[in-house]
Amino acid sequence: MIRVNGESFDFKDINLKELLLKLQYDSSKVAIELNEEIVSKNDYEKVIIKDDDKLEVVSFVGGG
């Protein structure tokens, strides 16, 4: 199990980009913290999610 924004999911052994797609996030409009470390957008395809990982996904919203 992994935790995303405090919620448990049964995803593992997928990369961050795949995870964002499964959770319906737009990867161009989020920042990700994985186990208290910010992940560069360039690394979303390289970083593999493992059991017990903790992620925070922050979405950017424009306004005016």
mmCIF file as Biopython writes it, N, C-alpha, C and O atoms, coordinates in Angstrom:
data_model
#
loop_
_atom_site.group_PDB
_atom_site.id
_atom_site.type_symbol
_atom_site.label_atom_id
_atom_site.label_alt_id
_atom_site.label_comp_id
_atom_site.label_asym_id
_atom_site.label_entity_id
_atom_site.label_seq_id
_atom_site.pdbx_PDB_ins_code
_atom_site.Cartn_x
_atom_site.Cartn_y
_atom_site.Cartn_z
_atom_site.occupancy
_atom_site.B_iso_or_equiv
_atom_site.auth_seq_id
_atom_site.auth_asym_id
_atom_site.pdbx_PDB_model_num
ATOM 1   N N  . MET A ? 1  ? 0.840  -1.186 0.000   1.0 0.0 1  A 1 
ATOM 2   C CA . MET A ? 1  ? 0.000  0.000  0.000   1.0 0.0 1  A 1 
ATOM 3   C C  . MET A ? 1  ? 0.879  1.242  0.000   1.0 0.0 1  A 1 
ATOM 4   O O  . MET A ? 1  ? 1.955  1.260  0.598   1.0 0.0 1  A 1 
ATOM 5   N N  . ILE A ? 2  ? 0.404  2.273  -0.678  1.0 0.0 2  A 1 
ATOM 6   C CA . ILE A ? 2  ? 1.051  3.577  -0.632  1.0 0.0 2  A 1 
ATOM 7   C C  . ILE A ? 2  ? 0.030  4.577  -0.109  1.0 0.0 2  A 1 
ATOM 8   O O  . ILE A ? 2  ? -1.168 4.298  -0.071  1.0 0.0 2  A 1 
ATOM 9   N N  . ARG A ? 3  ? 0.521  5.746  0.292   1.0 0.0 3  A 1 
ATOM 10  C CA . ARG A ? 3  ? -0.382 6.804  0.743   1.0 0.0 3  A 1 
ATOM 11  C C  . ARG A ? 3  ? -0.177 8.019  -0.148  1.0 0.0 3  A 1 
ATOM 12  O O  . ARG A ? 3  ? 0.948  8.476  -0.354  1.0 0.0 3  A 1 
ATOM 13  N N  . VAL A ? 4  ? -1.289 8.537  -0.673  1.0 0.0 4  A 1 
ATOM 14  C CA . VAL A ? 4  ? -1.267 9.743  -1.494  1.0 0.0 4  A 1 
ATOM 15  C C  . VAL A ? 4  ? -2.196 10.745 -0.840  1.0 0.0 4  A 1 
ATOM 16  O O  . VAL A ? 4  ? -3.400 10.511 -0.731  1.0 0.0 4  A 1 
ATOM 17  N N  . ASN A ? 5  ? -1.632 11.861 -0.406  1.0 0.0 5  A 1 
ATOM 18  C CA . ASN A ? 5  ? -2.403 12.901 0.289   1.0 0.0 5  A 1 
ATOM 19  C C  . ASN A ? 5  ? -3.216 12.307 1.442   1.0 0.0 5  A 1 
ATOM 20  O O  . ASN A ? 5  ? -4.359 12.698 1.676   1.0 0.0 5  A 1 
ATOM 21  N N  . GLY A ? 6  ? -2.608 11.357 2.156   1.0 0.0 6  A 1 
ATOM 22  C CA . GLY A ? 6  ? -3.235 10.764 3.329   1.0 0.0 6  A 1 
ATOM 23  C C  . GLY A ? 6  ? -4.183 9.618  3.048   1.0 0.0 6  A 1 
ATOM 24  O O  . GLY A ? 6  ? -4.700 9.006  3.982   1.0 0.0 6  A 1 
ATOM 25  N N  . GLU A ? 7  ? -4.425 9.312  1.775   1.0 0.0 7  A 1 
ATOM 26  C CA . GLU A ? 7  ? -5.348 8.237  1.397   1.0 0.0 7  A 1 
ATOM 27  C C  . GLU A ? 7  ? -4.556 7.015  0.919   1.0 0.0 7  A 1 
ATOM 28  O O  . GLU A ? 7  ? -3.572 7.160  0.194   1.0 0.0 7  A 1 
ATOM 29  N N  . SER A ? 8  ? -4.976 5.826  1.317   1.0 0.0 8  A 1 
ATOM 30  C CA . SER A ? 8  ? -4.264 4.591  0.954   1.0 0.0 8  A 1 
ATOM 31  C C  . SER A ? 8  ? -4.693 4.073  -0.412  1.0 0.0 8  A 1 
ATOM 32  O O  . SER A ? 8  ? -5.871 4.108  -0.768  1.0 0.0 8  A 1 
ATOM 33  N N  . PHE A ? 9  ? -3.700 3.586  -1.173  1.0 0.0 9  A 1 
ATOM 34  C CA . PHE A ? 9  ? -3.938 2.992  -2.487  1.0 0.0 9  A 1 
ATOM 35  C C  . PHE A ? 9  ? -3.082 1.739  -2.612  1.0 0.0 9  A 1 
ATOM 36  O O  . PHE A ? 9  ? -2.035 1.627  -1.975  1.0 0.0 9  A 1 
ATOM 37  N N  . ASP A ? 10 ? -3.532 0.801  -3.434  1.0 0.0 10 A 1 
ATOM 38  C CA . ASP A ? 10 ? -2.806 -0.449 -3.627  1.0 0.0 10 A 1 
ATOM 39  C C  . ASP A ? 10 ? -2.019 -0.423 -4.937  1.0 0.0 10 A 1 
ATOM 40  O O  . ASP A ? 10 ? -2.086 -1.370 -5.721  1.0 0.0 10 A 1 
ATOM 41  N N  . PHE A ? 11 ? -1.275 0.657  -5.175  1.0 0.0 11 A 1 
ATOM 42  C CA . PHE A ? 11 ? -0.408 0.767  -6.344  1.0 0.0 11 A 1 
ATOM 43  C C  . PHE A ? 11 ? 1.023  0.576  -5.879  1.0 0.0 11 A 1 
ATOM 44  O O  . PHE A ? 11 ? 1.410  1.079  -4.824  1.0 0.0 11 A 1 
ATOM 45  N N  . LYS A ? 12 ? 1.802  -0.140 -6.653  1.0 0.0 12 A 1 
ATOM 46  C CA . LYS A ? 12 ? 3.245  -0.208 -6.417  1.0 0.0 12 A 1 
ATOM 47  C C  . LYS A ? 12 ? 3.904  -0.681 -7.700  1.0 0.0 12 A 1 
ATOM 48  O O  . LYS A ? 12 ? 3.252  -1.236 -8.584  1.0 0.0 12 A 1 
ATOM 49  N N  . ASP A ? 13 ? 5.185  -0.455 -7.785  1.0 0.0 13 A 1 
ATOM 50  C CA . ASP A ? 13 ? 5.975  -0.839 -8.950  1.0 0.0 13 A 1 
ATOM 51  C C  . ASP A ? 13 ? 5.487  -0.190 -10.246 1.0 0.0 13 A 1 
ATOM 52  O O  . ASP A ? 13 ? 5.590  -0.783 -11.320 1.0 0.0 13 A 1 
ATOM 53  N N  . ILE A ? 14 ? 4.956  1.031  -10.140 1.0 0.0 14 A 1 
ATOM 54  C CA . ILE A ? 14 ? 4.655  1.849  -11.313 1.0 0.0 14 A 1 
ATOM 55  C C  . ILE A ? 14 ? 5.406  3.160  -11.125 1.0 0.0 14 A 1 
ATOM 56  O O  . ILE A ? 14 ? 5.799  3.504  -10.010 1.0 0.0 14 A 1 
ATOM 57  N N  . ASN A ? 15 ? 5.605  3.892  -12.221 1.0 0.0 15 A 1 
ATOM 58  C CA . ASN A ? 15 ? 6.311  5.159  -12.073 1.0 0.0 15 A 1 
ATOM 59  C C  . ASN A ? 15 ? 5.334  6.283  -11.710 1.0 0.0 15 A 1 
ATOM 60  O O  . ASN A ? 15 ? 4.115  6.115  -11.766 1.0 0.0 15 A 1 
ATOM 61  N N  . LEU A ? 16 ? 5.900  7.421  -11.340 1.0 0.0 16 A 1 
ATOM 62  C CA . LEU A ? 16 ? 5.060  8.542  -10.902 1.0 0.0 16 A 1 
ATOM 63  C C  . LEU A ? 16 ? 4.115  9.015  -11.998 1.0 0.0 16 A 1 
ATOM 64  O O  . LEU A ? 16 ? 2.969  9.365  -11.718 1.0 0.0 16 A 1 
ATOM 65  N N  . LYS A ? 17 ? 4.582  9.029  -13.242 1.0 0.0 17 A 1 
ATOM 66  C CA . LYS A ? 17 ? 3.723  9.478  -14.343 1.0 0.0 17 A 1 
ATOM 67  C C  . LYS A ? 17 ? 2.498  8.572  -14.473 1.0 0.0 17 A 1 
ATOM 68  O O  . LYS A ? 17 ? 1.382  9.061  -14.650 1.0 0.0 17 A 1 
ATOM 69  N N  . GLU A ? 18 ? 2.701  7.252  -14.385 1.0 0.0 18 A 1 
ATOM 70  C CA . GLU A ? 18 ? 1.583  6.300  -14.454 1.0 0.0 18 A 1 
ATOM 71  C C  . GLU A ? 18 ? 0.634  6.490  -13.271 1.0 0.0 18 A 1 
ATOM 72  O O  . GLU A ? 18 ? -0.586 6.428  -13.429 1.0 0.0 18 A 1 
ATOM 73  N N  . LEU A ? 19 ? 1.195  6.719  -12.102 1.0 0.0 19 A 1 
ATOM 74  C CA . LEU A ? 19 ? 0.371  6.936  -10.913 1.0 0.0 19 A 1 
ATOM 75  C C  . LEU A ? 19 ? -0.517 8.164  -11.088 1.0 0.0 19 A 1 
ATOM 76  O O  . LEU A ? 19 ? -1.707 8.126  -10.774 1.0 0.0 19 A 1 
ATOM 77  N N  . LEU A ? 20 ? 0.063  9.251  -11.588 1.0 0.0 20 A 1 
ATOM 78  C CA . LEU A ? 20 ? -0.720 10.470 -11.801 1.0 0.0 20 A 1 
ATOM 79  C C  . LEU A ? 20 ? -1.861 10.227 -12.782 1.0 0.0 20 A 1 
ATOM 80  O O  . LEU A ? 20 ? -2.968 10.725 -12.583 1.0 0.0 20 A 1 
ATOM 81  N N  . LEU A ? 21 ? -1.598 9.470  -13.833 1.0 0.0 21 A 1 
ATOM 82  C CA . LEU A ? 21 ? -2.657 9.143  -14.797 1.0 0.0 21 A 1 
ATOM 83  C C  . LEU A ? 21 ? -3.775 8.345  -14.140 1.0 0.0 21 A 1 
ATOM 84  O O  . LEU A ? 21 ? -4.954 8.631  -14.350 1.0 0.0 21 A 1 
ATOM 85  N N  . LYS A ? 22 ? -3.404 7.341  -13.342 1.0 0.0 22 A 1 
ATOM 86  C CA . LYS A ? 22 ? -4.411 6.511  -12.664 1.0 0.0 22 A 1 
ATOM 87  C C  . LYS A ? 22 ? -5.271 7.336  -11.702 1.0 0.0 22 A 1 
ATOM 88  O O  . LYS A ? 22 ? -6.460 7.065  -11.533 1.0 0.0 22 A 1 
ATOM 89  N N  . LEU A ? 23 ? -4.657 8.347  -11.074 1.0 0.0 23 A 1 
ATOM 90  C CA . LEU A ? 23 ? -5.383 9.182  -10.112 1.0 0.0 23 A 1 
ATOM 91  C C  . LEU A ? 23 ? -5.974 10.432 -10.764 1.0 0.0 23 A 1 
ATOM 92  O O  . LEU A ? 23 ? -6.527 11.292 -10.078 1.0 0.0 23 A 1 
ATOM 93  N N  . GLN A ? 24 ? -5.857 10.530 -12.086 1.0 0.0 24 A 1 
ATOM 94  C CA . GLN A ? 24 ? -6.436 11.601 -12.893 1.0 0.0 24 A 1 
ATOM 95  C C  . GLN A ? 24 ? -5.886 12.983 -12.545 1.0 0.0 24 A 1 
ATOM 96  O O  . GLN A ? 24 ? -6.635 13.958 -12.475 1.0 0.0 24 A 1 
ATOM 97  N N  . TYR A ? 25 ? -4.576 13.057 -12.328 1.0 0.0 25 A 1 
ATOM 98  C CA . TYR A ? 25 ? -3.892 14.334 -12.150 1.0 0.0 25 A 1 
ATOM 99  C C  . TYR A ? 25 ? -3.225 14.707 -13.465 1.0 0.0 25 A 1 
ATOM 100 O O  . TYR A ? 25 ? -2.764 13.836 -14.202 1.0 0.0 25 A 1 
ATOM 101 N N  . ASP A ? 26 ? -3.176 16.001 -13.756 1.0 0.0 26 A 1 
ATOM 102 C CA . ASP A ? 26 ? -2.445 16.516 -14.910 1.0 0.0 26 A 1 
ATOM 103 C C  . ASP A ? 26 ? -1.002 16.737 -14.465 1.0 0.0 26 A 1 
ATOM 104 O O  . ASP A ? 26 ? -0.737 17.637 -13.668 1.0 0.0 26 A 1 
ATOM 105 N N  . SER A ? 27 ? -0.070 15.933 -14.966 1.0 0.0 27 A 1 
ATOM 106 C CA . SER A ? 27 ? 1.316  15.988 -14.492 1.0 0.0 27 A 1 
ATOM 107 C C  . SER A ? 27 ? 1.979  17.340 -14.736 1.0 0.0 27 A 1 
ATOM 108 O O  . SER A ? 27 ? 2.976  17.659 -14.090 1.0 0.0 27 A 1 
ATOM 109 N N  . SER A ? 28 ? 1.441  18.137 -15.658 1.0 0.0 28 A 1 
ATOM 110 C CA . SER A ? 28 ? 2.024  19.461 -15.912 1.0 0.0 28 A 1 
ATOM 111 C C  . SER A ? 28 ? 1.560  20.499 -14.895 1.0 0.0 28 A 1 
ATOM 112 O O  . SER A ? 28 ? 2.086  21.611 -14.862 1.0 0.0 28 A 1 
ATOM 113 N N  . LYS A ? 29 ? 0.574  20.142 -14.064 1.0 0.0 29 A 1 
ATOM 114 C CA . LYS A ? 29 ? 0.000  21.112 -13.123 1.0 0.0 29 A 1 
ATOM 115 C C  . LYS A ? 29 ? 0.089  20.660 -11.674 1.0 0.0 29 A 1 
ATOM 116 O O  . LYS A ? 29 ? -0.719 21.076 -10.844 1.0 0.0 29 A 1 
ATOM 117 N N  . VAL A ? 30 ? 1.072  19.802 -11.362 1.0 0.0 30 A 1 
ATOM 118 C CA . VAL A ? 30 ? 1.226  19.333 -9.983  1.0 0.0 30 A 1 
ATOM 119 C C  . VAL A ? 30 ? 2.694  19.374 -9.565  1.0 0.0 30 A 1 
ATOM 120 O O  . VAL A ? 30 ? 3.602  19.401 -10.395 1.0 0.0 30 A 1 
ATOM 121 N N  . ALA A ? 31 ? 2.887  19.377 -8.263  1.0 0.0 31 A 1 
ATOM 122 C CA . ALA A ? 31 ? 4.202  19.150 -7.658  1.0 0.0 31 A 1 
ATOM 123 C C  . ALA A ? 31 ? 4.050  17.923 -6.775  1.0 0.0 31 A 1 
ATOM 124 O O  . ALA A ? 31 ? 3.001  17.718 -6.164  1.0 0.0 31 A 1 
ATOM 125 N N  . ILE A ? 32 ? 5.099  17.106 -6.706  1.0 0.0 32 A 1 
ATOM 126 C CA . ILE A ? 32 ? 5.030  15.862 -5.934  1.0 0.0 32 A 1 
ATOM 127 C C  . ILE A ? 32 ? 6.151  15.809 -4.907  1.0 0.0 32 A 1 
ATOM 128 O O  . ILE A ? 32 ? 7.317  16.074 -5.197  1.0 0.0 32 A 1 
ATOM 129 N N  . GLU A ? 33 ? 5.744  15.458 -3.700  1.0 0.0 33 A 1 
ATOM 130 C CA . GLU A ? 33 ? 6.702  15.163 -2.638  1.0 0.0 33 A 1 
ATOM 131 C C  . GLU A ? 33 ? 6.606  13.667 -2.362  1.0 0.0 33 A 1 
ATOM 132 O O  . GLU A ? 33 ? 5.527  13.151 -2.072  1.0 0.0 33 A 1 
ATOM 133 N N  . LEU A ? 34 ? 7.729  12.981 -2.452  1.0 0.0 34 A 1 
ATOM 134 C CA . LEU A ? 34 ? 7.788  11.540 -2.221  1.0 0.0 34 A 1 
ATOM 135 C C  . LEU A ? 34 ? 8.678  11.291 -1.015  1.0 0.0 34 A 1 
ATOM 136 O O  . LEU A ? 34 ? 9.877  11.567 -1.043  1.0 0.0 34 A 1 
ATOM 137 N N  . ASN A ? 35 ? 8.071  10.762 0.049   1.0 0.0 35 A 1 
ATOM 138 C CA . ASN A ? 35 ? 8.814  10.494 1.285   1.0 0.0 35 A 1 
ATOM 139 C C  . ASN A ? 35 ? 9.608  11.724 1.732   1.0 0.0 35 A 1 
ATOM 140 O O  . ASN A ? 35 ? 10.787 11.637 2.077   1.0 0.0 35 A 1 
ATOM 141 N N  . GLU A ? 36 ? 8.919  12.877 1.714   1.0 0.0 36 A 1 
ATOM 142 C CA . GLU A ? 36 ? 9.445  14.162 2.188   1.0 0.0 36 A 1 
ATOM 143 C C  . GLU A ? 36 ? 10.535 14.755 1.297   1.0 0.0 36 A 1 
ATOM 144 O O  . GLU A ? 36 ? 11.295 15.613 1.745   1.0 0.0 36 A 1 
ATOM 145 N N  . GLU A ? 37 ? 10.622 14.307 0.036   1.0 0.0 37 A 1 
ATOM 146 C CA . GLU A ? 37 ? 11.575 14.852 -0.935  1.0 0.0 37 A 1 
ATOM 147 C C  . GLU A ? 37 ? 10.802 15.292 -2.178  1.0 0.0 37 A 1 
ATOM 148 O O  . GLU A ? 37 ? 9.999  14.532 -2.719  1.0 0.0 37 A 1 
ATOM 149 N N  . ILE A ? 38 ? 11.054 16.537 -2.632  1.0 0.0 38 A 1 
ATOM 150 C CA . ILE A ? 38 ? 10.417 17.018 -3.852  1.0 0.0 38 A 1 
ATOM 151 C C  . ILE A ? 38 ? 11.005 16.263 -5.046  1.0 0.0 38 A 1 
ATOM 152 O O  . ILE A ? 38 ? 12.216 16.058 -5.126  1.0 0.0 38 A 1 
ATOM 153 N N  . VAL A ? 39 ? 10.137 15.856 -5.967  1.0 0.0 39 A 1 
ATOM 154 C CA . VAL A ? 39 ? 10.570 15.126 -7.161  1.0 0.0 39 A 1 
ATOM 155 C C  . VAL A ? 39 ? 10.486 16.064 -8.362  1.0 0.0 39 A 1 
ATOM 156 O O  . VAL A ? 39 ? 9.457  16.701 -8.586  1.0 0.0 39 A 1 
ATOM 157 N N  . SER A ? 40 ? 11.561 16.146 -9.128  1.0 0.0 40 A 1 
ATOM 158 C CA . SER A ? 40 ? 11.590 16.951 -10.351 1.0 0.0 40 A 1 
ATOM 159 C C  . SER A ? 40 ? 10.648 16.344 -11.390 1.0 0.0 40 A 1 
ATOM 160 O O  . SER A ? 40 ? 10.548 15.124 -11.511 1.0 0.0 40 A 1 
ATOM 161 N N  . LYS A ? 41 ? 9.960  17.210 -12.137 1.0 0.0 41 A 1 
ATOM 162 C CA . LYS A ? 41 ? 9.066  16.726 -13.196 1.0 0.0 41 A 1 
ATOM 163 C C  . LYS A ? 41 ? 9.828  15.855 -14.198 1.0 0.0 41 A 1 
ATOM 164 O O  . LYS A ? 41 ? 9.259  14.923 -14.768 1.0 0.0 41 A 1 
ATOM 165 N N  . ASN A ? 42 ? 11.102 16.152 -14.413 1.0 0.0 42 A 1 
ATOM 166 C CA . ASN A ? 42 ? 11.920 15.368 -15.346 1.0 0.0 42 A 1 
ATOM 167 C C  . ASN A ? 42 ? 12.098 13.927 -14.889 1.0 0.0 42 A 1 
ATOM 168 O O  . ASN A ? 42 ? 12.452 13.062 -15.690 1.0 0.0 42 A 1 
ATOM 169 N N  . ASP A ? 43 ? 11.859 13.665 -13.616 1.0 0.0 43 A 1 
ATOM 170 C CA . ASP A ? 43 ? 12.066 12.324 -13.061 1.0 0.0 43 A 1 
ATOM 171 C C  . ASP A ? 43 ? 10.778 11.520 -12.894 1.0 0.0 43 A 1 
ATOM 172 O O  . ASP A ? 43 ? 10.833 10.387 -12.416 1.0 0.0 43 A 1 
ATOM 173 N N  . TYR A ? 44 ? 9.627  12.065 -13.269 1.0 0.0 44 A 1 
ATOM 174 C CA . TYR A ? 44 ? 8.358  11.371 -13.043 1.0 0.0 44 A 1 
ATOM 175 C C  . TYR A ? 44 ? 8.323  9.984  -13.690 1.0 0.0 44 A 1 
ATOM 176 O O  . TYR A ? 44 ? 7.719  9.065  -13.137 1.0 0.0 44 A 1 
ATOM 177 N N  . GLU A ? 45 ? 8.964  9.820  -14.857 1.0 0.0 45 A 1 
ATOM 178 C CA . GLU A ? 45 ? 8.961  8.508  -15.521 1.0 0.0 45 A 1 
ATOM 179 C C  . GLU A ? 45 ? 10.018 7.573  -14.940 1.0 0.0 45 A 1 
ATOM 180 O O  . GLU A ? 45 ? 9.922  6.356  -15.098 1.0 0.0 45 A 1 
ATOM 181 N N  . LYS A ? 46 ? 11.019 8.130  -14.273 1.0 0.0 46 A 1 
ATOM 182 C CA . LYS A ? 46 ? 12.129 7.323  -13.738 1.0 0.0 46 A 1 
ATOM 183 C C  . LYS A ? 46 ? 11.862 6.810  -12.329 1.0 0.0 46 A 1 
ATOM 184 O O  . LYS A ? 46 ? 12.358 5.751  -11.946 1.0 0.0 46 A 1 
ATOM 185 N N  . VAL A ? 47 ? 11.076 7.562  -11.554 1.0 0.0 47 A 1 
ATOM 186 C CA . VAL A ? 47 ? 10.865 7.217  -10.144 1.0 0.0 47 A 1 
ATOM 187 C C  . VAL A ? 47 ? 9.768  6.161  -10.035 1.0 0.0 47 A 1 
ATOM 188 O O  . VAL A ? 47 ? 8.636  6.379  -10.466 1.0 0.0 47 A 1 
ATOM 189 N N  . ILE A ? 48 ? 10.117 5.023  -9.457  1.0 0.0 48 A 1 
ATOM 190 C CA . ILE A ? 48 ? 9.183  3.905  -9.291  1.0 0.0 48 A 1 
ATOM 191 C C  . ILE A ? 48 ? 8.611  3.928  -7.874  1.0 0.0 48 A 1 
ATOM 192 O O  . ILE A ? 48 ? 9.350  4.029  -6.894  1.0 0.0 48 A 1 
ATOM 193 N N  . ILE A ? 49 ? 7.279  3.833  -7.782  1.0 0.0 49 A 1 
ATOM 194 C CA . ILE A ? 49 ? 6.588  3.813  -6.498  1.0 0.0 49 A 1 
ATOM 195 C C  . ILE A ? 49 ? 6.735  2.426  -5.884  1.0 0.0 49 A 1 
ATOM 196 O O  . ILE A ? 49 ? 6.551  1.407  -6.550  1.0 0.0 49 A 1 
ATOM 197 N N  . LYS A ? 50 ? 7.067  2.415  -4.607  1.0 0.0 50 A 1 
ATOM 198 C CA . LYS A ? 50 ? 7.240  1.147  -3.891  1.0 0.0 50 A 1 
ATOM 199 C C  . LYS A ? 50 ? 6.283  1.079  -2.700  1.0 0.0 50 A 1 
ATOM 200 O O  . LYS A ? 50 ? 5.762  2.098  -2.246  1.0 0.0 50 A 1 
ATOM 201 N N  . ASP A ? 51 ? 6.067  -0.122 -2.213  1.0 0.0 51 A 1 
ATOM 202 C CA . ASP A ? 51 ? 5.208  -0.338 -1.055  1.0 0.0 51 A 1 
ATOM 203 C C  . ASP A ? 51 ? 5.661  0.552  0.107   1.0 0.0 51 A 1 
ATOM 204 O O  . ASP A ? 51 ? 6.857  0.701  0.358   1.0 0.0 51 A 1 
ATOM 205 N N  . ASP A ? 52 ? 4.698  1.133  0.805   1.0 0.0 52 A 1 
ATOM 206 C CA . ASP A ? 52 ? 4.910  2.011  1.965   1.0 0.0 52 A 1 
ATOM 207 C C  . ASP A ? 52 ? 5.383  3.421  1.618   1.0 0.0 52 A 1 
ATOM 208 O O  . ASP A ? 52 ? 5.679  4.195  2.528   1.0 0.0 52 A 1 
ATOM 209 N N  . ASP A ? 53 ? 5.466  3.787  0.322   1.0 0.0 53 A 1 
ATOM 210 C CA . ASP A ? 53 ? 5.818  5.162  -0.030  1.0 0.0 53 A 1 
ATOM 211 C C  . ASP A ? 53 ? 4.698  6.104  0.389   1.0 0.0 53 A 1 
ATOM 212 O O  . ASP A ? 53 ? 3.523  5.738  0.402   1.0 0.0 53 A 1 
ATOM 213 N N  . LYS A ? 54 ? 5.093  7.327  0.732   1.0 0.0 54 A 1 
ATOM 214 C CA . LYS A ? 54 ? 4.138  8.372  1.103   1.0 0.0 54 A 1 
ATOM 215 C C  . LYS A ? 54 ? 4.325  9.545  0.153   1.0 0.0 54 A 1 
ATOM 216 O O  . LYS A ? 54 ? 5.420  10.092 0.023   1.0 0.0 54 A 1 
ATOM 217 N N  . LEU A ? 55 ? 3.227  9.922  -0.512  1.0 0.0 55 A 1 
ATOM 218 C CA . LEU A ? 55 ? 3.281  11.010 -1.483  1.0 0.0 55 A 1 
ATOM 219 C C  . LEU A ? 55 ? 2.316  12.118 -1.111  1.0 0.0 55 A 1 
ATOM 220 O O  . LEU A ? 55 ? 1.238  11.876 -0.566  1.0 0.0 55 A 1 
ATOM 221 N N  . GLU A ? 56 ? 2.726  13.330 -1.415  1.0 0.0 56 A 1 
ATOM 222 C CA . GLU A ? 56 ? 1.838  14.483 -1.355  1.0 0.0 56 A 1 
ATOM 223 C C  . GLU A ? 56 ? 1.813  15.054 -2.760  1.0 0.0 56 A 1 
ATOM 224 O O  . GLU A ? 56 ? 2.863  15.346 -3.332  1.0 0.0 56 A 1 
ATOM 225 N N  . VAL A ? 57 ? 0.622  15.216 -3.320  1.0 0.0 57 A 1 
ATOM 226 C CA . VAL A ? 57 ? 0.458  15.785 -4.651  1.0 0.0 57 A 1 
ATOM 227 C C  . VAL A ? 57 ? -0.267 17.108 -4.485  1.0 0.0 57 A 1 
ATOM 228 O O  . VAL A ? 57 ? -1.372 17.165 -3.944  1.0 0.0 57 A 1 
ATOM 229 N N  . VAL A ? 58 ? 0.374  18.179 -4.962  1.0 0.0 58 A 1 
ATOM 230 C CA . VAL A ? 58 ? -0.197 19.517 -4.849  1.0 0.0 58 A 1 
ATOM 231 C C  . VAL A ? 58 ? -0.531 20.001 -6.252  1.0 0.0 58 A 1 
ATOM 232 O O  . VAL A ? 58 ? 0.341  20.060 -7.119  1.0 0.0 58 A 1 
ATOM 233 N N  . SER A ? 59 ? -1.801 20.348 -6.473  1.0 0.0 59 A 1 
ATOM 234 C CA . SER A ? 59 ? -2.247 20.854 -7.770  1.0 0.0 59 A 1 
ATOM 235 C C  . SER A ? 59 ? -2.180 22.370 -7.793  1.0 0.0 59 A 1 
ATOM 236 O O  . SER A ? 59 ? -2.509 23.037 -6.812  1.0 0.0 59 A 1 
ATOM 237 N N  . PHE A ? 60 ? -1.745 22.907 -8.937  1.0 0.0 60 A 1 
ATOM 238 C CA . PHE A ? 60 ? -1.703 24.350 -9.126  1.0 0.0 60 A 1 
ATOM 239 C C  . PHE A ? 60 ? -3.000 24.784 -9.786  1.0 0.0 60 A 1 
ATOM 240 O O  . PHE A ? 60 ? -3.432 24.196 -10.777 1.0 0.0 60 A 1 
ATOM 241 N N  . VAL A ? 61 ? -3.612 25.813 -9.232  1.0 0.0 61 A 1 
ATOM 242 C CA . VAL A ? 61 ? -4.870 26.327 -9.753  1.0 0.0 61 A 1 
ATOM 243 C C  . VAL A ? 61 ? -4.693 27.807 -10.040 1.0 0.0 61 A 1 
ATOM 244 O O  . VAL A ? 61 ? -4.240 28.564 -9.181  1.0 0.0 61 A 1 
ATOM 245 N N  . GLY A ? 62 ? -5.052 28.219 -11.252 1.0 0.0 62 A 1 
ATOM 246 C CA . GLY A ? 62 ? -4.958 29.631 -11.615 1.0 0.0 62 A 1 
ATOM 247 C C  . GLY A ? 62 ? -6.214 30.374 -11.195 1.0 0.0 62 A 1 
ATOM 248 O O  . GLY A ? 62 ? -7.277 29.784 -11.001 1.0 0.0 62 A 1 
ATOM 249 N N  . GLY A ? 63 ? -6.069 31.634 -11.065 1.0 0.0 63 A 1 
ATOM 250 C CA . GLY A ? 63 ? -7.218 32.456 -10.687 1.0 0.0 63 A 1 
ATOM 251 C C  . GLY A ? 63 ? -6.938 33.903 -11.022 1.0 0.0 63 A 1 
ATOM 252 O O  . GLY A ? 63 ? -5.848 34.264 -11.465 1.0 0.0 63 A 1 
ATOM 253 N N  . GLY A ? 64 ? -7.941 34.713 -10.801 1.0 0.0 64 A 1 
ATOM 254 C CA . GLY A ? 64 ? -7.700 36.103 -11.166 1.0 0.0 64 A 1 
ATOM 255 C C  . GLY A ? 64 ? -8.546 37.057 -10.429 1.0 0.0 64 A 1 
ATOM 256 O O  . GLY A ? 64 ? -8.444 38.265 -10.642 1.0 0.0 64 A 1 
#
